[in-house]
Amino acid sequence: MGVERRIGVIGLVVEQREKANSINAILSAYGEVIVGRMGIPYRERGLSVISLIVDGSTDEIGALTGKLGQIGGVRVKSALVTR
């Protein structure tokens, strides 16, 4: 039996705009599991919000969220469902 894949949503709140290059490098490295991405600057609060739609194994998605969560000034939450 193959690896179970999950579909989910990852939300990022970016409090430090200068972290954008680090975030984009990680997102590019995990591009094969990212189905869609939307980023919204929330100028009134001085932050940005990024939402990702993902489709991958638990390990792939966990590695992606783990690496994003290690970036200072970035908060990450995810919700996954079995496909």
DSSP file (Angstrom, degrees, kcal/mol; ACC not computed):
  #  RESIDUE AA STRUCTURE BP1 BP2  ACC     N-H-->O    O-->H-N    N-H-->O    O-->H-N    TCO  KAPPA ALPHA  PHI   PSI    X-CA   Y-CA   Z-CA
    1    1 A M              0   0    0      0, 0.0     3,-0.1     0, 0.0     0, 0.0   0.000 360.0 360.0 360.0 142.0    0.0    0.0    0.0
    2    2 A G        -     0   0    0      1,-0.2     2,-0.3     3,-0.0     3,-0.0  -0.100 360.0 -73.0 -76.4 175.7    1.3    3.5   -0.8
    3    3 A V        -     0   0    0      1,-0.1     2,-0.3    54,-0.0    -1,-0.2  -0.526  52.9-113.8 -71.1 132.2    1.9    6.4    1.5
    4    4 A E        -     0   0    0     -2,-0.3    54,-0.6    -3,-0.1     2,-0.3  -0.504  32.5-151.2 -69.4 130.2   -1.3    8.0    2.7
    5    5 A R  E     -A   57   0A   0     -2,-0.3    78,-1.5    52,-0.2     2,-0.3  -0.763   7.5-157.9-104.0 150.7   -1.6   11.5    1.4
    6    6 A R  E     -AB  56  82A   0     50,-3.3    50,-2.2    -2,-0.3     2,-0.4  -0.930   8.9-145.2-126.7 150.4   -3.5   14.3    3.2
    7    7 A I  E     +AB  55  81A   0     74,-1.8    74,-2.7    -2,-0.3     2,-0.3  -0.908  38.3 140.6-109.5 142.5   -5.0   17.5    2.0
    8    8 A G  E     -AB  54  80A   0     46,-2.2    46,-2.4    -2,-0.4     2,-0.4  -0.954  45.3-105.6-164.7-176.8   -4.8   20.5    4.3
    9    9 A V  E     -AB  53  79A   0     70,-2.4    70,-2.2    -2,-0.3     2,-0.5  -0.985  20.5-164.0-126.4 134.2   -4.4   24.2    4.9
   10   10 A I  E     -AB  52  78A   0     42,-2.4    42,-2.7    -2,-0.4     2,-0.4  -0.986   8.3-161.4-118.1 129.2   -1.4   25.8    6.5
   11   11 A G  E     -AB  51  77A   0     66,-3.1    66,-2.2    -2,-0.5     2,-0.4  -0.927   5.3-170.0-111.6 134.1   -1.7   29.4    7.8
   12   12 A L  E     -AB  50  76A   0     38,-3.0    38,-2.4    -2,-0.4     2,-0.6  -0.976  11.2-162.2-122.0 135.5    1.3   31.6    8.4
   13   13 A V  E     -AB  49  75A   0     62,-2.3    62,-2.4    -2,-0.4     2,-0.7  -0.978  14.0-159.6-113.2 117.1    1.3   35.0   10.2
   14   14 A V  E     +AB  48  74A   0     34,-3.0    34,-2.2    -2,-0.6    60,-0.2  -0.866  17.2 174.6-103.9 111.5    4.5   36.8    9.3
   15   15 A E  S    S+     0   0    0     58,-3.2     2,-0.5    -2,-0.7    -1,-0.1   0.619  71.6  51.8 -91.1 -14.9    5.4   39.5   11.8
   16   16 A Q    >   -     0   0    0     57,-0.7     3,-2.2    56,-0.1    -1,-0.2  -0.919  65.1-161.7-129.0 105.8    8.7   40.5   10.3
   17   17 A R  G >  S+     0   0    0     -2,-0.5     3,-2.1     1,-0.3     4,-0.2   0.786  86.7  71.3 -57.1 -30.2    8.7   41.3    6.6
   18   18 A E  G 3  S+     0   0    0      1,-0.3     3,-0.4     2,-0.1    -1,-0.3   0.585  85.2  69.4 -66.0  -7.7   12.5   40.8    6.3
   19   19 A K  G <>  +     0   0    0     -3,-2.2     4,-2.3     1,-0.2    -1,-0.3   0.440  69.7  99.9 -84.8  -0.7   11.9   37.0    6.8
   20   20 A A  H <> S+     0   0    0     -3,-2.1     4,-3.0     1,-0.2     5,-0.2   0.869  77.3  52.9 -57.4 -41.7   10.2   36.8    3.3
   21   21 A N  H  > S+     0   0    0     -3,-0.4     4,-2.0     1,-0.2    -1,-0.2   0.912 110.6  47.2 -62.7 -41.7   13.3   35.4    1.6
   22   22 A S  H  > S+     0   0    0     -4,-0.3     4,-1.7    -3,-0.3    -1,-0.2   0.911 114.1  47.8 -64.6 -42.5   13.7   32.6    4.1
   23   23 A I  H  X S+     0   0    0     -4,-2.3     4,-2.6     1,-0.2     5,-0.2   0.944 111.9  49.0 -63.0 -48.5   10.0   31.8    3.8
   24   24 A N  H  X S+     0   0    0     -4,-3.0     4,-2.3     1,-0.2    -1,-0.2   0.851 107.6  55.1 -63.2 -35.0   10.0   31.8    0.0
   25   25 A A  H  X S+     0   0    0     -4,-2.0     4,-1.9    -5,-0.2    -1,-0.2   0.914 111.5  44.3 -63.6 -42.3   13.1   29.5   -0.1
   26   26 A I  H  X S+     0   0    0     -4,-1.7     4,-1.6     2,-0.2    -2,-0.2   0.923 112.9  50.8 -68.5 -44.2   11.3   26.9    2.0
   27   27 A L  H  < S+     0   0    0     -4,-2.6    -2,-0.2     1,-0.2    -1,-0.2   0.890 110.5  50.3 -61.8 -38.1    8.1   27.2    0.0
   28   28 A S  H >< S+     0   0    0     -4,-2.3     3,-1.4     1,-0.2    -1,-0.2   0.907 107.8  52.7 -65.0 -41.8   10.1   26.7   -3.2
   29   29 A A  H 3< S+     0   0    0     -4,-1.9     3,-0.3     1,-0.3    -1,-0.2   0.805 116.2  40.2 -64.3 -29.1   11.8   23.7   -1.8
   30   30 A Y  T >X S+     0   0    0     -4,-1.6     3,-2.0     1,-0.2     4,-0.7   0.062  77.6 124.0-106.1  22.4    8.4   22.1   -0.9
   31   31 A G  G X4  +     0   0    0     -3,-1.4     3,-0.6     1,-0.3    -1,-0.2   0.745  61.4  69.1 -56.4 -27.1    6.7   23.3   -4.1
   32   32 A E  G 34 S+     0   0    0     -3,-0.3    -1,-0.3     1,-0.2    -2,-0.1   0.715 104.8  40.9 -69.0 -19.1    5.6   19.7   -5.0
   33   33 A V  G <4 S+     0   0    0     -3,-2.0    22,-2.4    27,-0.1     2,-0.7   0.533  94.4  94.1-102.6  -8.0    3.2   19.6   -2.1
   34   34 A I  E <<  +C   54   0A   0     -4,-0.7    20,-0.2    -3,-0.6     3,-0.1  -0.767  42.8 174.6 -91.4 117.9    1.8   23.1   -2.4
   35   35 A V  E     -     0   0A   0     18,-2.9     2,-0.3    -2,-0.7    19,-0.2   0.833  68.4  -4.5 -86.9 -38.6   -1.4   23.3   -4.5
   36   36 A G  E     -C   53   0A   0     17,-1.4    17,-2.5     2,-0.0     2,-0.3  -0.991  57.8-160.7-156.3 158.3   -2.1   27.0   -3.9
   37   37 A R  E     -C   52   0A   0     -2,-0.3     2,-0.4    15,-0.2    15,-0.2  -0.999   4.5-176.3-146.1 138.4   -0.9   30.0   -2.1
   38   38 A M  E     -C   51   0A   0     13,-2.4    13,-3.0    -2,-0.3     2,-0.4  -0.990   6.0-170.3-136.6 128.9   -2.4   33.3   -1.1
   39   39 A G  E     -C   50   0A   0     -2,-0.4    11,-0.2    11,-0.2    -2,-0.0  -0.971   2.4-175.3-121.5 133.6   -0.5   36.1    0.7
   40   40 A I  E     -C   49   0A   0      9,-3.2     9,-2.8    -2,-0.4     2,-0.4  -0.983  19.6-139.6-129.1 121.0   -2.2   39.2    2.1
   41   41 A P  E     -C   48   0A   0      0, 0.0     2,-0.7     0, 0.0     7,-0.3  -0.664  10.0-159.6 -75.9 132.3   -0.4   42.2    3.6
   42   42 A Y  E >>> +C   47   0A   0      5,-3.3     5,-1.7    -2,-0.4     3,-1.4  -0.721  16.6 174.5-111.8  78.6   -2.2   43.4    6.7
   43   43 A R  G >45S+     0   0    0     -2,-0.7     3,-0.6     1,-0.3    -1,-0.2   0.818  71.1  62.3 -59.9 -37.1   -0.7   46.9    6.9
   44   44 A E  G 345S+     0   0    0      1,-0.3    -1,-0.3    -3,-0.1    -2,-0.0   0.799 114.5  35.3 -60.6 -27.9   -2.9   48.1    9.7
   45   45 A R  G <45S-     0   0    0     -3,-1.4    -1,-0.3     2,-0.2    -2,-0.2   0.462 110.4-120.2-104.1  -4.9   -1.4   45.4   12.0
   46   46 A G  T <<5S+     0   0    0     -4,-0.8     2,-0.3    -3,-0.6    -3,-0.2   0.849  78.4  91.0  70.4  34.9    2.1   45.5   10.5
   47   47 A L  E   < - C   0  42A   0     -5,-1.7    -5,-3.3   -31,-0.1     2,-0.3  -0.905  64.8-126.6-148.1 175.4    2.1   41.9    9.4
   48   48 A S  E     -AC  14  41A   0    -34,-2.2   -34,-3.0    -2,-0.3     2,-0.4  -0.938  12.2-147.9-127.4 152.5    1.3   39.6    6.5
   49   49 A V  E     -AC  13  40A   0     -9,-2.8    -9,-3.2    -2,-0.3     2,-0.4  -0.984  12.4-171.5-122.0 130.1   -0.9   36.4    6.3
   50   50 A I  E     -AC  12  39A   0    -38,-2.4   -38,-3.0    -2,-0.4     2,-0.4  -0.979   2.6-166.2-121.3 131.1   -0.1   33.6    4.0
   51   51 A S  E     -AC  11  38A   0    -13,-3.0   -13,-2.4    -2,-0.4     2,-0.4  -0.961   5.6-167.2-116.9 138.2   -2.4   30.6    3.4
   52   52 A L  E     -AC  10  37A   0    -42,-2.7   -42,-2.4    -2,-0.4     2,-0.5  -0.967  14.5-151.0-123.0 137.1   -1.3   27.5    1.7
   53   53 A I  E     -AC   9  36A   0    -17,-2.5   -18,-2.9    -2,-0.4   -17,-1.4  -0.944  29.5-171.9-101.1 127.0   -3.3   24.6    0.3
   54   54 A V  E     -AC   8  34A   0    -46,-2.4   -46,-2.2    -2,-0.5     2,-0.3  -0.872  24.3-172.8-125.4 154.8   -1.2   21.4    0.5
   55   55 A D  E     +A    7   0A   0    -22,-2.4     2,-0.3    -2,-0.3   -48,-0.2  -0.876  44.3  96.0-144.9 106.8   -1.5   17.8   -0.7
   56   56 A G  E    S-A    6   0A   0    -50,-2.2   -50,-3.3    -2,-0.3     2,-0.1  -0.964  71.5 -56.2-171.5-176.8    1.2   15.4    0.6
   57   57 A S  E  >  -A    5   0A   0     -2,-0.3     4,-2.5   -52,-0.2     5,-0.3  -0.343  51.2-110.5 -73.7 161.1    2.3   12.8    3.1
   58   58 A T  H  > S+     0   0    0    -54,-0.6     4,-2.6     1,-0.2     5,-0.2   0.889 120.4  52.8 -58.2 -39.7    2.1   13.6    6.8
   59   59 A D  H  > S+     0   0    0      2,-0.2     4,-2.4     1,-0.2    -1,-0.2   0.920 109.7  47.0 -63.7 -44.5    6.0   13.6    6.8
   60   60 A E  H  > S+     0   0    0      2,-0.2     4,-2.2     1,-0.2    -2,-0.2   0.939 116.4  43.1 -63.1 -47.6    6.2   16.1    3.9
   61   61 A I  H  X S+     0   0    0     -4,-2.5     4,-2.6     1,-0.2     5,-0.2   0.885 113.7  52.2 -68.1 -38.2    3.7   18.5    5.4
   62   62 A G  H  X S+     0   0    0     -4,-2.6     4,-2.3    -5,-0.3    -1,-0.2   0.893 109.6  49.2 -64.0 -39.8    5.2   18.1    8.9
   63   63 A A  H  X S+     0   0    0     -4,-2.4     4,-2.4     2,-0.2     5,-0.2   0.910 111.7  49.9 -65.2 -41.8    8.7   18.9    7.5
   64   64 A L  H  X S+     0   0    0     -4,-2.2     4,-2.2     2,-0.2    -2,-0.2   0.956 114.5  42.3 -61.5 -51.7    7.3   21.9    5.7
   65   65 A T  H  X S+     0   0    0     -4,-2.6     4,-2.4     1,-0.2    -1,-0.2   0.867 113.1  54.8 -66.2 -34.9    5.5   23.3    8.8
   66   66 A G  H  X S+     0   0    0     -4,-2.3     4,-0.8    -5,-0.2    -1,-0.2   0.926 109.9  45.1 -63.3 -45.2    8.5   22.5   11.0
   67   67 A K  H >< S+     0   0    0     -4,-2.4     3,-0.6     1,-0.2     4,-0.4   0.901 114.3  48.8 -66.5 -40.7   10.9   24.4    8.9
   68   68 A L  H >< S+     0   0    0     -4,-2.2     3,-1.4     1,-0.2    -1,-0.2   0.904 108.0  55.5 -64.2 -39.7    8.6   27.4    8.6
   69   69 A G  H 3< S+     0   0    0     -4,-2.4    -1,-0.2     1,-0.3    -2,-0.2   0.683  97.4  63.9 -67.6 -18.4    8.0   27.3   12.4
   70   70 A Q  T << S+     0   0    0     -4,-0.8     2,-0.5    -3,-0.6    -1,-0.3   0.596  80.5  97.8 -80.9 -10.7   11.7   27.6   13.0
   71   71 A I  S X  S-     0   0    0     -3,-1.4     3,-1.4    -4,-0.4   -52,-0.0  -0.673  82.1-120.1 -81.0 125.1   11.8   31.0   11.4
   72   72 A G  T 3  S+     0   0    0     -2,-0.5   -56,-0.1     1,-0.2     3,-0.1  -0.355  96.3  24.6 -62.3 141.4   11.7   33.8   14.0
   73   73 A G  T 3  S+     0   0    0      1,-0.2   -58,-3.2    -4,-0.1   -57,-0.7   0.581  99.9 106.8  80.6   9.5    8.7   36.1   13.7
   74   74 A V  E <   -B   14   0A   0     -3,-1.4     2,-0.4   -60,-0.2   -60,-0.2  -0.986  50.3-163.9-124.1 126.6    6.6   33.5   11.8
   75   75 A R  E     -B   13   0A   0    -62,-2.4   -62,-2.3    -2,-0.4     2,-0.4  -0.920  11.3-165.9-109.9 136.3    3.7   31.7   13.4
   76   76 A V  E     +B   12   0A   0     -2,-0.4     2,-0.3   -64,-0.2   -64,-0.2  -0.968  13.9 171.1-129.2 134.9    2.4   28.5   11.7
   77   77 A K  E     -B   11   0A   0    -66,-2.2   -66,-3.1    -2,-0.4     2,-0.3  -0.988  10.7-169.3-136.8 146.8   -0.8   26.5   12.1
   78   78 A S  E     -B   10   0A   0     -2,-0.3     2,-0.4   -68,-0.2   -68,-0.2  -0.965  13.7-165.2-137.4 155.5   -2.1   23.6   10.0
   79   79 A A  E     -B    9   0A   0    -70,-2.2   -70,-2.4    -2,-0.3     2,-0.3  -0.981  17.8-175.3-137.7 124.5   -5.2   21.5    9.6
   80   80 A L  E     -B    8   0A   0     -2,-0.4     2,-0.3   -72,-0.2   -72,-0.2  -0.898   9.2-167.5-124.0 150.4   -5.1   18.3    7.7
   81   81 A V  E     -B    7   0A   0    -74,-2.7   -74,-1.8    -2,-0.3     2,-0.3  -0.956  32.8-103.4-129.8 153.0   -7.7   15.7    6.6
   82   82 A T  E      B    6   0A   0     -2,-0.3   -76,-0.2   -76,-0.2   -78,-0.0  -0.553 360.0 360.0 -73.1 138.1   -7.3   12.2    5.2
   83   83 A R              0   0    0    -78,-1.5    -1,-0.1    -2,-0.3   -77,-0.1   0.442 360.0 360.0 -86.7 360.0   -7.8   12.1    1.5
